[in-house]
Every structure is written in C-alpha cells, then in structure tokens.
Amino acid sequence: MVSVYDFEVNKPNGDKLSLEAYKGKPLIIVNTASKCGFAPQFGGLQSLYEQYKDDGLMILGFPCDQFNDQEFDNIDETTEFCQLNYGVTFPMMAKVDVNGDDAEPLFNHLTSEQKGLLSKKIKWNFTKFLVDGNGQVIKRYAPQTAPEKLAEDVEKLL
C-alpha cells in the first residue's frame, strides 16, 4: 500500500526531502499562494502548527502558481512573504503544480486518495489534506475551510 512516506519532495533550495522523515506524525499538506484571497490562512495554519507541533503535528506548504498566477516567481520571495506577513515557521517546499501533466507526484497521490466534491482535481489554492501517522490520507478540506476547523480532526490523530 502506497503512503505519503513513499514520496520525496523538493525543498525551496532544491534539496530533496523524503517524507519518511515525518513517519508517525500527522501531517497537513496544503497548496498555497501568497497573492490569493485565502492567504490569511497562513496565519491560521501557523496557529494550528504552534498549538500542536509539540504533540507531533507537521504542516507542509507547497506554493502553487496554477490558479490565476497568485504566487511569486521566486521561491525566496514566497518564503519571505510567508515569514514576514504571517510568521510562518512550518516548512514551505519548492513551488509545484498540483494538477496536469507536470503535477507533483505527491499531489497525484493525495487527490487519488481523497477526491474533491465533483472530481479529484484540485480547484483552488489552500486545498488541505490531513494525513495520519501511518501516512494514509484521511481527509480533504476545501480551500474555504478555515485552518482552525481542522483542529478537532488533528486532535483525534495525536
């Protein structure tokens, strides 16, 4: 059975990161966009991270520019924006595509495990996936779902 831990992703500096490093921890994986109307969710995600990181929660942000060009071209601008405007300390990864032929393989896995309302395709920025400590995708949240609404589900996994 394939799990999230079977994937490697790119850090902003281009280094590879095996998600196996997070084995045993619940994860929230989210596609982000700095210039999106949902960007204030960075603050909510950071609050969730601060509240539960000592219990094992990890949040991974994946900048994506597939929806109305709402991400900076330069990944350094993205990470700086997140840190300065929302105090983000959870890991941000390299910019990815979440749909289409060039989609990040991790997102192909996430969307095949938890389909959206009408299709498996991600429709907008800030689609969030909750992964349990065994690397299984257990829930998908719509972009408009505020991060604090994930707290109850996160607590069940800790």
Secondary structure, 3 states (H helix, E strand, C coil): CCCHHHCEEECCCCCEEEHHHHCCCCEEEEEECCCCCCCCHHHHHHHHHHHHHHHCCEEEEEEECCCCCCCCCCHHHHHHHHHHHHCCCCCECCCEECCCCCECHHHHHHHHHCCCCCCCCCCCCCCEEEECCCCCEEEEECCCCCHHHHHHHHHHHC
